[in-house]
Structure formats: structure tokens, C-alpha cells
Amino acid sequence: MLRTTGAVIAGYVVVFILVFTMFTAAFLALGTNATYQPGTYDVSMLWIVISTILGFVAAVGGGFVAGLIDKTGRGVTGLAGFMFLAGILLAIAALMMPNPAANEPRPENVANLEAMAKSQTPHWINFLNPFIGAAGAIVGGRLRRPAQG
């Protein structure tokens, strides 16, 4: 049980670190104008595609680490379940909490942390992300296993 819990925690820490670093790098590489729709904090379709891919990659990394720590597969399943549940709860919270910056015009250049705080992501992607994260964790957990054959 302790190994499984440790695997879930370590996997999630890996996901968090990868998401933070890859999303920051993507934001800096794309710039404000490619990340957002003109004059708003509404994310662009390019950002949605890139962030979905990066989120999946981060989840694969977390699942891989969880699978290395807990070879029974329970750690990977636990990580996938935790990511799914946390993602759904965050999506519901985003749906219920209005963003005060929703109608605020976006300046040409905005700092990364300010942009993250004011970003407007479509609700459908917020509800899709938990499925992507759980699937990525499962894929990552399977990567650590040697091929059977």
C-alpha cells in the first residue's frame, strides 16, 4: 500500500513538473499573440492543440514513473484515477467560477504568470483533459513493462 501511494505521489509530482516546464516553454516559444486570440485572454486553437499534446506527454511521464515504483500496476491505476478525479473537479470548479478577466482586453505583452491567471480555456477542453491525463498515465505505465511475446 505504501509503495502504491508513493508511486501515485511521485507520478503526480513528475506530471506537475513536466506540465509547468513544458507549458512555460511553449508559452515563451509561441509568444502572447499565438497563445491567445487577438486582444483577449481566450486561448487559441494552436494553444489548445499544443497543450493537449504536452499534457498527454506529461501524463505518460508520470505513469512511467508510477509504473517503475509500483510494478503491480496499482500505482499507475491510482495515478490515472487521481488525475481523472482531480481533473473533473477542476473542470467543474472552472465552470462554476467566473473569471473576472473574461472581458478584460489583453495587452500586447503579458507576463507568463499573469497570463496563466487570466487565461480563458473553453469548458469542453477542461472536461476533455481528465480523460487525456488518465489515458496518458496508463500508456506511460505500460511503457515500463517489457514487451511480452
N, C-alpha and C positions, 0 to 999 in steps of 0.2 A: 504493500500500500504506500509506503514511504517513497519507494522508487518511482511509482506511478505518479504520485503527487509532485515529486521533484522533476519528473520528465515534463509534466504539464507546465509547471512554472518556468523551467529552463526553456522549453519550446516557445512559450509566450514571450519571454524576455528577448529571445532571438527575433521573433516576429516584430516586436516593438522596435528593436534597434534597427532592423533592416528597413522597416517602414519609414522610420524617422530619417534615416540617412538617404535612402533611395528617393523618397518624396522630396526631400530638401534638394538633392542633386538635380532631380527632374525639374523642380520649380526654377532653380537657378539656371539650368540649361535652356529651358523654354522661354523664360522671362515672363513678365506680367501679362503682356499682350497676347501671348499664345496660351497662357494658362486660363485666362478669363475671357468671357465675351466682352466686346467693346464697352467701356465705361461702367461696367458692373462688377460685382463680386460673384456672378454666376459663372461656374467653371465651364470651360469649353469642352466640346466633344473630344478634342485631342487629349485634353487632360483626363477625361473620363476613361478613354481607352488606355492611356499610359498608366494611370493609377490602378486600373483594374489588373493589368498585366503585372505591375510591380507588387500589388497586394497578393496576387497568386504566388509569385516568386517568393515573397517573404513568408507566406504560409507554408510553402514547400520546405523552406529552410528550417522553420520551426518544427514541422513534422519530422524532418530528418533528424534533428537533434533529439526530439522526444523519442523517436524510434531507437536511436543509439543508446539512450539512457535506460529505457524500459523495453526490453526485447520481447515482452509478451504481447505488445500491441495495445495494451490498455492505456499507456501514456499517450499514444497517438490518438486513440479514440477519445480520451479525455480532453486532449487539446482541441480536437475538432469540435467536440461538443461544447466546450467552453467558448471557443471562438464564435460558434454559431449562436449560442445563447446571448453572449455579450453583444454580438453584432445586432441581433434582433432588438435587444433592449435599447441599444444606442440609436437604432433606426426609429424606434417608437418615440424615444425622447426627442429626436430631431424633428419628428412630425408634430409633436405637441408644443415645442418651444419655439416661438417666433424669434427670428434673428433681427435685432434692431438695425443691423446694417443692410437689410434686404433692399431698401430703396435708396441707399446712400450711394452717390456717384463715386466711382473708383478713380483715384488719381493715376497718372501715367506710371509712376513708380511707387511701389508699396513694399514695405519690409516683409520678409518671409513670415514672421510670427504674427504680424498684423493681418496679413492676407489669410493665414490659416484660421485665425479667429473670426474673420468676416466672410469666409468662403460660403457660397450657397451651392450645395450639391443637390441635384434632383432627388426626390424621395425614392424613386424607383431604384436608383443605384445604391442608396442606403440599405434597401431591403435585399438587393442582389449580393452585396458584399459578404454577408454571413455565409451564404452558400459557397461563394468563391473561396473564402477563408477556410471553411471546413473541408472542401474538396482539396485545396492545396495542402493542408495538413496531412490528409490521408495519402495523397500522392507522395509527399515527402517521406512519410513513414514507410511507405513501400519501397522507396529508393534504397534504403539502407539494407534491405534484405537481399541476400544473394539470389540470383536467378535460379529457379527450380527447373530441372529438366533432365 
